[in-house]
Amino acid sequence: LIAVNDNASLAIEQMAREIRLGTNFTVPTPSQLNFINAFGQTVSYSLNGASEALERKVNLDSFEPITGGNVKIKRLIFTLDGALAADNKQPRITVRLSVGSASPRLEGFLTNLQTTLSARELDS
């Protein structure tokens, strides 16, 4: 369980670093976040329901998992607030996920993680 939580925490930290420097955020579905990163690339984070993995896609590449095989993401929800330039709010993204182990012995144990991030670039 510790390894699962560590892996999920690292995945959230990876997302957080990229999101903080991002712009043009959209949430087409509750389990997908799209934005432009600091390098001008279109980035998507999403839950793959079949493999229960957190995945990342850059531009037109295919989605690649960013969580380990021992981790099962049972739920991923992105909440976006302040996405419009005219709303006088800084974009804020809340990431909530429920994480479990791929081990059958630990199947019933879930950890809920949540973080809220704001973009560094100010709305103009």
Solvent accessible surface area in square Angstrom, and as a share of the most:
residue,aa,sasa,rsa
1,L,86,0.43
2,I,139,0.70
3,A,62,0.48
4,V,6,0.04
5,N,46,0.23
6,D,78,0.41
7,N,42,0.22
8,A,1,0.01
9,S,56,0.36
10,L,125,0.62
11,A,4,0.03
12,I,21,0.11
13,E,69,0.31
14,Q,70,0.31
15,M,1,0.00
16,A,3,0.02
17,R,142,0.52
18,E,29,0.13
19,I,0,0.00
20,R,73,0.27
21,L,87,0.43
22,G,0,0.00
23,T,38,0.22
24,N,112,0.57
25,F,13,0.05
26,T,72,0.42
27,V,43,0.25
28,P,77,0.49
29,T,66,0.38
30,P,91,0.57
31,S,33,0.21
32,Q,40,0.18
33,L,0,0.00
34,N,33,0.17
35,F,2,0.01
36,I,49,0.25
37,N,9,0.05
38,A,65,0.50
39,F,175,0.73
40,G,55,0.53
41,Q,61,0.27
42,T,62,0.36
43,V,0,0.00
44,S,6,0.04
45,Y,0,0.00
46,S,15,0.10
47,L,38,0.19
48,N,47,0.24
49,G,58,0.55
50,A,103,0.80
51,S,53,0.34
52,E,45,0.20
53,A,12,0.09
54,L,1,0.00
55,E,19,0.08
56,R,60,0.22
57,K,55,0.23
58,V,22,0.13
59,N,72,0.37
60,L,175,0.87
61,D,92,0.48
62,S,78,0.50
63,F,66,0.27
64,E,104,0.46
65,P,79,0.50
66,I,38,0.19
67,T,13,0.07
68,G,26,0.25
69,G,73,0.70
70,N,66,0.34
71,V,3,0.02
72,K,54,0.23
73,I,2,0.01
74,K,87,0.37
75,R,95,0.35
76,L,4,0.02
77,I,41,0.21
78,F,6,0.02
79,T,63,0.37
80,L,44,0.22
81,D,53,0.28
82,G,5,0.05
83,A,53,0.41
84,L,126,0.63
85,A,65,0.50
86,A,95,0.74
87,D,48,0.25
88,N,143,0.73
89,K,104,0.44
90,Q,53,0.23
91,P,13,0.08
92,R,121,0.44
93,I,0,0.00
94,T,25,0.15
95,V,0,0.00
96,R,77,0.28
97,L,1,0.01
98,S,7,0.05
99,V,2,0.01
100,G,1,0.01
101,S,12,0.08
102,A,43,0.34
103,S,34,0.22
104,P,114,0.72
105,R,210,0.76
106,L,46,0.23
107,E,120,0.54
108,G,74,0.71
109,F,117,0.49
110,L,93,0.46
111,T,43,0.25
112,N,106,0.54
113,L,42,0.21
114,Q,120,0.53
115,T,40,0.23
116,T,71,0.41
117,L,6,0.03
118,S,53,0.34
119,A,6,0.05
120,R,161,0.59
121,E,109,0.49
122,L,143,0.71
123,D,51,0.27
124,S,139,0.90
